[in-house]
Amino acid sequence: MQRVLATLSYDGARFHGYQRQPHDRSVQGEVEKALATIHKATSWPSTSSGRTDAGVHGIRQPVHFDTPLTIPEDRWPKALNSLLPDDIYVHTCRHVPQSFHARYDAVGKEYIYRLTTAKEYNVFKRHYICHNDRTLNMAAMQAAASQFIGTHDFTSFSSPKTDVVDKVRTIYLIDIAKEGDDWTFRFIGSGFLYQMVRVLMGTLLEVGSGTRQRDEIETIMAEKNRALAGKTAPAHGLYLSQVFYDEQILADYVKKFQ
């Protein structure tokens, strides 16, 4: 069997998340349906680098699968794209060792959150950018974001529904950029807990709008109590941007924003 690593994008607006669902449409379900057709099977398993919630988008999501077929790696994207719906697109496929694992071999992930503070609501962007018409204080949010950098227990900033016991994660960078009314929040870390980026984002927005003080972050983190952190930001502004499998590439990328 040959292990293949595919990198795909998807528009999460019409999916009930990445993970396969028994009755609802999912990214994994569509990918595995295409793989099953290619392999002339009733089903075909795949493994992603992680799972995204309903409404969350993927820019470069790594997924691996095993195959007995001798299709060249550069032919796999065309084969898959011919069978996938138009809200999923496979960019590249490459052969990897059988020992490679899309999830467990990851050394870092980048998420992007897109927000607009335009006064008027844009119906054409409603699935892809979060609308918040409050005035936001950039300096306050940057000061609050700096307190998340490093290795911490992020219990207060993840959903209580998670079944993960170890909630210690390392955040390497939170970059906030603004162009006109449009904001881009970039989160790079060793990994993220269930809904962690959205809770961090919601907390930063509360700081930025003045409903929460920047110096509360340290106390919230120490208390390990989700109820103390901000609201969970809407899913449709969030994008899984990329996943890193090489420590040096990750470090060099982080330096670009420092």
N, C-alpha and C positions, 0 to 999 in steps of 0.2 A: 504493500500500500504506500502511496505517495501522499505526504501531507502538503497541502496547499494553503498559503496565506493570502486571503483576498482583502482588499481595502475598498470600502464602499461608502457612499453618501446616501442619505435618505432624508426626505421631507417628513417630519414626524407628525404633521397636522392630522393625517387620516389614519394613524396607527394607534393602537392601544399599548404603546410601548414597544421596546425591542423584543422582549422575551415572548416566546411562543405562548399563545392563549388557546384554550379549548374551543372557544366559540367566537372570539373577536380577532380582528385583523392585527397582525404583528409583523415587524420586520423579519424576525427570525422565521416566522411561518412562511413568508413569501420566498425567502432565500432557500429554505429547505425544500419547498415545493419545486423550485427551479432545479435544485440539485437532484431531487428524486426523478424528475423528468429526464435529465441528462443521463442518469444512471439506470433508467428504466426500472425504477423501484417504487414501492408504495410510500417510502419515506427515506430521508437521508440526513443524518445528524451533522450539526455544525457547532462550533464553539466560538463565542465572541469574547472580546476583551472586557466586556462589561454589559450591563443592562441599563437602558434609559427608560424614563417614565413616558407615559402617554403625552404626546405633544412636543417632546424634546427632539431636537434634530441631530443628525450626525453628519459631520463634514468628512472625516477620515476614520471610519470605524473598522478595525481589524477583525477578521473572522477566519478561523481555520477549519478545514475539513479534510478528511482522508478519502482517497480515491484509488481504485485499481486501474482506472483508465489511463491511457498513454497520451492524453491531450497535452500538447506543449503549453507551458505556462503562459505564453503570450496569447494563446487562443482562448483561454478560459474566460476573460472578460467579455468577449464577443458572444460566446456561448451562453453565458449567464444573462447578459443584458438582453438577449433576444427573447428571453423567457420571463424576465422580471417586469413588474409594473413600472410606469414612468415616474414614480416617486422614489425609486431605488436605482442607484447606478453603481456598477463595479468599475473602479478606476484601474486597478492593477491586480495581478495574481502572480505569486512566485512560489517556487518550491522551497520548502524549509525542512529541516531535519525532523524525524518522527518524534524526537524528544521536545520539540518546540511547542509551547502552549500560549495561545493568544492572550489568556488572562493572567496566568501565573508567572509568565516571563516578563510582564510589563514592569518597567522601573519608574514610570511616571505618566501622568495624563494632563492634558490641557483642555479646559472648558472655557467657552466664551459666552458671556451673557450680553445680549443686545437690548438697549433701552432707548427710548426717545422721550424727551421732555417737551416736545412740540405742543402748543396749546390746542391745536386741532387734532382730533382722532382720525387716523388714516385707515379706512376699512380694508385697503389693499395690502396692508402690512400686518394685519391683526394676528396672523398665525406665525409671524416670524420676528417680531420685535415687540417688546413690552412697552406699553404706553403709560407714562407717569408724568402728569402735567405740573407736578410740584417743582419749585426751585430747589436745586440740589447744591450743597456746599462741597465742592471738590476737595478742598484741604481737609475738611472734617472726615470725609470718607477715606482719604488716603491715610490719615492718622490712625483711624480705626483699623483699616486693612493691615497696617504695619504690625499690629498686635497679633495677627493671625499667623504671621510668618514664623517658621520654625516648627519644631515637633511638639505637638500638644495632644491632649485628650479632647476630642471634639464631640463628646457626648451631647453637650448642650446645643450643638449645631447640626444634629442629624435627627432623622425621624425616629421616634420610639418604636416604630414597627420593624426596624432592622433586627435581624437575628445575629448580627456580628457581635462577638464578645469584645474583641480588642478594638477600641475606638481611637487608638493613637494613630495619627497621621502626620506627615510632614508637608507643609506648604512652602514651596520655594519662592513663589512670586504671586502677587496680586497687582496687576497693572490696570489703571483706570485712565482711559483716553476719551476725549470729547472733541467732536467736530460738528459745529453748529448745534443743533438740538439732539444729535445722536451720540450716544455713549456706548463704549465697548469696555466691558469688565473682563479681564483675562485672569484665570485661575490656573496655576500650574502646581501640581503636588505629586507626592509619591502614590497617592490614591485618594479616593473620596468615598465617604460613607453614603448610605441611602439618603437622598435629598440634601446632602451636605452643602453643595454649591448653592442651591436655591435658598437655604436657610441663611447662609453667609450673605448672600445677595440681599435678602429681605432685611437683614440686620443692618447692612451698610446703607441701604436706602432710608431706613429710619434715622440713622445718624445724619445722613445727608440732608434730610428734610427737617432736622431739628427736634424730632419727637423722641430721640434717644441720644444720650451723651456718649462721646467717643471713649471716655474713661471707664465706661461700664463693662467693656469687653473682657478685661482681665477677670473681673468678678464673675461674670456669666460663665466663662470657661471653667473657672475653679469650682463652681457649684455643681456642674455636671447635671444640669436640669434644663431640658428642652423648653419648658414653659417660660424661661427667663429670656430666651433669645427672640429675635424678630420673627415676623410672619414669613412663611414660605413663599418665595417669589413665584410668579406664574411660570409654568413649564415652557410656554411657547417662545420665551426669550432665550432659552438655553440651547447651546450647541456643544456636543462632544467634538472638539476640534481635532485632536490627534492623540496617539498613544506612543510612548517611547519605549524602545527595547534596548537602548544603548546609553549607558550612564554619561559618556562623554558628549554624545549628541544632545542629550537633555541639558547638561551643564552649559554647553555652548549656546543653546537656544535661550536659556534663562538669562544669560549675560546680555543678550540683545536688548532686553527691556530694563536693565539695571543702570 
